[in-house]
Amino acid sequence: MLNEPATVFEGSRQFANEFVRSLPNGTFYTYLLLTPEREAFYVGKGTGIRLLQHETEAIRQTAIHKSNPFKCNKIRKIVNSGQSITYQVDRLFGGDEAACLRREEELISFYKRRCDGGVLTNLAAGLGSMSSRDPLTTGRHAATLAGVVPGSPERTILNLFLQSLGRVSSVPIKPLSEYRKRLVGAYPSPKALKNPTLRNALTIVASVLASGRKIKPGVVVPRKFAITPELENWPLKIPPPDLVEGVIENGAASDILKLGLVTLVAADLPENEAFQMDALQVQKVTSLVGRTVLDDWDLL
């Protein structure tokens, strides 16, 4: 059970800026970003003005915002509607970063990420329980976190991104550096497919979200897209690359085509293939994922 003391601060961006700037240098804190309805949608830890930087990254739409387009779309939707984010500082930890990490993990576990049935847009589950462990124990723990692949930063980045959208038994996206090149049209799916699944729909949604597009009639869904790693709560000892290119893997691409969720836009190279959606296909994907969910992700 989460131990919830009185919040040390809650208010607008202006007053949050004044509050964190008044703290002694090097003070760690845990914080939450809240919707106008005061529902938490992101949990973090930091020092200085870290809690304010998410909104800046989202609005400027620099390469950094691609590290978590789910979170940034949420922020842009709030701001573009004329409303404001509420900032909440949960606790102060002085210079004790390990304690701050543990509290962050506790908060994420309490509110839960969207993919775990909760409300948060966080990609990772937090590193609190790893902060004070020896390297061997830390490595074993990291291997149990959803989406984490020890020794493979690129796969970990793509897995965490996809799993943030919804739980799937296998991730339909692979690093461009690892996939076996195969044109979708040349090798149609041999499966006896009948009804599309959430996994099929999320294959499409992942590309649309990462590419900064909307799910609407006429949208072109690229088979290849790029993701910038979210450095907060990076779960591996190996540092992540600055950018990872992902591609919808061969089987998943063939499946969404055979199921009629998309129409192929042919190309000479597999990674340059794309898919297009008409009104009926948009309706099918929307029904699988849920209009409320897609609207919340600012994809409609």
N, C-alpha and C positions, 0 to 999 in steps of 0.2 A: 504494500500500500504506500502510495506517495505521501511523504510528509510535507504538507503545504503550509509554510509559515506565511505571515503577512508579506505581500509583495512590497519590495523596497521602492519601486517606482512604477507608475503607469500613467501614460499621457501621450500627447501629440509629438510629432517629430521635433518641433521647436524645443519643447521642454525636455524631451529625451536627450537632445543635443546638449542642452545646458547641464543636465544631470550627469551624464557620463564625463563631460569635460571638467566637472567639479571633483571627480574622483582622483585619488592619488595615482601618480603614474605607475603603470604595471599592475593595476587592480584587475583581477579576473572576475567576470560575472557571467551568469546564465541569463538568457533573455528569451522572450517569446514575441513573435509578430502576430497581431490579432486583426481579424476582419472588422469592418464597421459594426458588425453584430457581436463583437468581442469573442469570437471563436478563434482559438489558436490555430495557425496554419504553418508555423515554422518555429523550431526550437534551435537555439545556438548558444555558443559560449565565445567569449572574446575579451578584448581589452580596448581601451580608447573608444573610438566611434564605430566599432565593428557592427553593432546592431543597425546602424543607419546605412551601411554600405549596400545592403541588398536592394533597397529601393533605387539607389543611384545606379547600380549595375543594370537593373531591369529597365529603367527609363532610358538610359543611354544606349542600351542594346549593343554594348561592346561585345567582344569575343567572350568576355567573362560570363555574360548572361547565359551562354550556351551550356555552362556547367550544370545548371539545373533549370531548364526551360519551364518545367512544371511550376516551380516556385515563382519564376519571373513572370510567367503569364498571369499567375494569380495576382501578383502585385500590380501589373499593368492594368488588369481589368478593374481593380479597385480604384486606382488613380484616374484612369480614363473615364470612369463613371462619375467623377467629381467628388468622390469620397476619399477618406484618409485611412491609413494604417494606424492602429494604436500600438504603441511600444510598451512592453512590460519588462522590467528588470526583476528577475526572480530572487537572486541572492548575490551577495558579494563574497569574494574569497581571498582578498588580499593578493599575495603572490603564490597561493597554493593552486597551481594549474591542475594537479592530479585530482584534487577534491572537486574542482570545477567540472572536469571531464566526467567524473562519476555522477554528479548532479545532472548534467546534461543528458546522460544516458538514462537516468531515472525518469526525467521529464518525457523523453521520447517514448520510453516504455509505457508511461502512464497515458499520454494522449494518443499514442500509436500513429504510425504512418498510414496514409490512405491505403497502401497495399496490404496493410495488416488489419484493415477494418476501422482505422481511426481517422484523424482529420489533418495530419501533418503532411507537408510536401517534402520533408527531408528524404534524401536518397539513402543515407546510411543510418544505422540504428544507434550510433554513438560508440565511443571508445572508452567509456568510463571504467568498465570492468577490466580493461587491458592496461590502464595507465600505470599501475603499480606492480605489474607482473614481470617475471623474468622472460627473456626472449622466446624460450621454447614454449612456455605456457601461452604467451601472447600469440605465437604462430598458430598453435592448435585452436585457440579461441577464434582467431580470424577466419580459419577454415570453416567454421560452423556458421558464420554470418551469411545471410541470404545473398547470393550473387557473388560472393568473394571467391576468387580462384587464386590460390597461392602460386606465386611465380608468374602470374599473367596479369599485369596491370591493365592491358587493353581489354581483355575479356571482363575483368572486374568492373571497369568503367561502364561498358555496355550493359552488363548484367544488372548493375545497380540502377541504371537508367530505366531499363525495361521493367524490372521488378517494381519500380516506384509507381508504375502505371497499373499493375495488377499482378497477382500471383499466377505464374504459369509453370507447368511441369518442366519445360525446356525453353531456353531463350532462342527466339527465331532470328536473332541478329548475330553476326560474327564479325570480328575484326577483318578489315579488307586485306590485311597482310596474311591472314590465315585461311581464307575461304578458297575453295576449288572453283575456278572460273567455269561457269556453265550458263549458256543462254537459256532463259526460261522457255522460250518458244520451241527450242530444239528438243527439249526433254520434258514433255508434259507429265504431270503427276500421275503415277500409276495407281494411286490409292482409290478405293471405292468411296469417295467422299459424298456425303449427303447433305448434312447441315453444317453451316459455318459455326465456329466456336469463338469464345472470347479471345483465345490465343490468336486466331486468324485476324480478328478485328484490331487487336493491340499491335500486331505486326504493322498494320497500316498507320495506326495512330502514332506509333513511335517515330516513324519517318516524318509524318506531317508536323508533329510537335518539334522535333529536332531541326526541321527545315524552316520553321517560323511561318507555316502556312495554316490555312483553315480547312476544315472538312466541309466542303461545299461542292455543288455540281461544277464539274470542269477542272477541279483541282488536280494537279499533276503530282504524284507521289514518287519521289526519286527512290531508286533502290539503294543508293549510296548516300550517306549523310555523315556529318562530323559532330563529335561531342567533345567539349572541353571538360576535363575532370573537375569535380568539386573537391577542393583540397581540404575543406573542413571534414574531420572524421575520416580521412583517408585510411583505410584499414590494413594496408600492406607496408612492410618494411621497405620494399622496393619503391622508389618514387615514381609517380605516374608521368607519362609523356604529356607534353603541352596540349596535344590534340590527338584524338583517335578517330580514324575513319571506320565507320561500320557499314555493313551491307546486309540487306535482307538475304538470308541464306537460301540456297537453291530449293530445298524442299518447301520451305515456307512460302517462297515466291510462287512456286508452281501451284501450291494449294490455294492461295487467295485468287489466283487466276482461274483455276478449274472451278472453284466455288462461285464464280461470277461476282466477286466483291469488287473487282477492278478489271480494267481493260488494258492490255499491254501496249506500251509505247516502245517499239523496237529500237535497238541500237546495235552497233557493231561489237561493242564490248559488254559483257554481262553487267559490270558495275555502272555502266551508263544507261542501262535500261530504266524505264520508269513505268508507272501505272497511272491511268486516269480514271476518275470516278464520275458517273452520271448521277442524276437525282435519285434513282432507285437504289443504286449502290451506296450512296450516302445514307439513305434511309435504313438499309440493312445494317451498316456498321453502327449507326446511331442507336438502333434498337438493341444491338448486342452489348455495347458499352454503357448505354444509358444517356439520354439527352441531358439530364441534370449533371452528370459527371463531365461530359464534354463541354457543357456550358461553363462549369466551374473551372475547367482547365483553359477557358477562353479559346476553344477550338472551333466553335460554330459561328 
